[in-house]
């Protein structure tokens, strides 16, 4: 029996089938060298086989030989592995996938439990559990270079770090950020944790929601009323399910990551008058 295809793409947390076997990938590592643990599950056997291979190396698949051909990563937790069957006329194509680069963040220090409790008292809200742990370990952080999340309009700049407890320097202080960036636009159900090149990053001040959200600067218009805030909050866009996933998705920005300049015609942006009665 021969596999019905010569190439398969295996996303993280998924399985790909090629006829005589299924493939899974337990982990990837950008190295160097780039490597992965590929799991082969033949249909003619109840046993599975794990192969730790570097990029370009081969491994057996129920009588055939396959190659770890490529790795394409959007983040530390979002990637695809490409495997190819090795045939007599195989053409060795160079890998074209993009490897994830670890975020380059400079933390400001640490916060102990007493400081975290004092912060929550000053905010009048409890911090999301994972964000609280991250804040205790880092007290905010400054990007060394511009960062972004691929595929999303989120860009962090060195001049606008992730906020921490810095009462002596209000522009970087989490409590000051709520008065400056949240209160004119959003309700107290949210906490602003950073300003970006095109909006705000926020987390929920309600227990049980660990996600990190983005609100576009195009919606930071209109009157400071509860109805207008509710209209803006309906447009919040989740960018990560937790603070640690958010850090894992942050990628140092290369010049080819910047979008082309666009000229928007009149009427493209949100009319502030739309928010007067809570209309999005």
Buried (B, 14 or more C-beta within 10 A) or exposed (E): EEBEEBBBBBEBEEEBBBEBBBBBBEEBEBEEEBBBBBBBBBEEEEEEBEBBBEBBBBBEBBEBEBBBBBBBBBBBBBBBBBBBBBEEEEEEEEBEBBBBBEBBBEBBEEBEEEBBEBBBEBBEBBBBEBBBBBBBEBBBBBBEEBBBBBEEBBBBBEEBBBBBBBEEEEEBBBBBBBEBBBBEBBEEBBBBBBBBBEBBBBBBBEEEBBBBBBBBBBBBBBEEEEEBBBBBBEBBEEBBBBBBBBBBBBBBBEEEEEEEEEEEEEEEEBEEEBBBEBEE
